[in-house]
Amino acid sequence: MKIQERKQLRIDLLQNSYDLYFKDDKDSNDSNVINKNELEKEKRLAYEYLEKKGFIEVETAGMGGIKCPITVYGIDFIESLEINK
């Protein structure tokens, strides 16, 4: 995967967490559960990067699952992308 593709993957994952955070449907919490063991390497590394940057929190969701809710820093980052378009 090229650098630009990795950057886009991280933005896409963060945008998804942003959308889920602001979604009206409270059942959306269940749709944010990811099976950690089934993640391909690039996605796993992207989630680790976003967590280390403080853009998401990784929480255990049982049976090998994780949740990755967005943080205030992640929200600010996504919204800054929209402002700078």
C-alpha positions as CSV (number, residue, x, y, z in Angstrom):
1,M,0.0,0.0,0.0
2,K,1.3,3.4,-0.9
3,I,1.6,6.3,1.6
4,Q,-1.4,8.2,0.1
5,E,-3.5,5.1,0.3
6,R,-2.6,4.6,4.0
7,K,-3.4,8.2,4.8
8,Q,-6.8,7.8,3.0
9,L,-7.5,4.6,4.9
10,R,-6.9,6.3,8.2
11,I,-9.2,9.2,7.2
12,D,-11.9,6.8,6.1
13,L,-11.8,4.8,9.3
14,L,-11.9,8.0,11.4
15,Q,-14.7,9.5,9.2
16,N,-16.7,6.3,9.9
17,S,-16.2,6.7,13.7
18,Y,-17.2,10.3,13.4
19,D,-20.4,9.4,11.5
20,L,-21.3,6.7,14.0
21,Y,-20.7,9.1,16.9
22,F,-23.2,11.6,15.5
23,K,-25.7,9.1,14.2
24,D,-29.2,9.4,15.9
25,D,-29.7,5.6,16.1
26,K,-28.4,4.5,19.5
27,D,-28.1,0.9,18.2
28,S,-25.2,2.2,16.1
29,N,-22.9,1.3,19.0
30,D,-23.3,-2.3,18.0
31,S,-22.3,-1.6,14.4
32,N,-19.0,-0.1,15.6
33,V,-17.8,-3.5,17.0
34,I,-14.9,-4.8,15.0
35,N,-13.5,-8.4,15.2
36,K,-9.9,-7.6,16.0
37,N,-8.7,-11.1,14.8
38,E,-10.2,-10.6,11.4
39,L,-8.6,-7.2,10.6
40,E,-6.1,-7.2,7.8
41,K,-2.7,-5.8,8.7
42,E,-3.1,-2.4,7.1
43,K,-6.4,-1.8,9.0
44,R,-5.0,-3.0,12.3
45,L,-2.0,-0.7,11.9
46,A,-4.3,2.2,10.9
47,Y,-6.4,1.7,14.1
48,E,-3.3,1.5,16.2
49,Y,-2.0,4.8,14.6
50,L,-5.3,6.6,15.2
51,E,-5.3,5.4,18.8
52,K,-1.7,6.6,19.4
53,K,-2.6,10.0,17.9
54,G,-5.5,10.2,20.4
55,F,-8.1,10.3,17.6
56,I,-9.9,7.2,18.8
57,E,-10.1,5.0,21.9
58,V,-9.9,1.3,21.5
59,E,-12.3,-0.5,23.9
60,T,-12.7,-4.2,24.4
61,A,-16.2,-5.4,23.3
62,G,-15.9,-9.1,24.2
63,M,-15.1,-12.2,22.2
64,G,-12.2,-10.7,20.3
65,G,-14.2,-7.6,19.4
66,I,-13.2,-4.0,19.9
67,K,-15.0,-0.6,19.6
68,C,-13.2,2.5,18.4
69,P,-15.2,5.5,19.4
70,I,-13.8,8.9,18.2
71,T,-12.3,11.3,20.7
72,V,-12.7,15.1,20.7
73,Y,-9.3,15.3,18.9
74,G,-10.6,13.0,16.2
75,I,-13.7,15.1,15.8
76,D,-11.7,18.3,15.6
77,F,-9.4,16.7,12.9
78,I,-12.3,15.5,10.7
79,E,-14.1,18.9,11.0
80,S,-10.9,20.7,10.1
81,L,-10.7,18.7,6.9
82,E,-14.2,19.9,6.0
83,I,-13.3,23.5,6.8
84,N,-10.2,23.4,4.7
85,K,-11.9,22.1,1.5
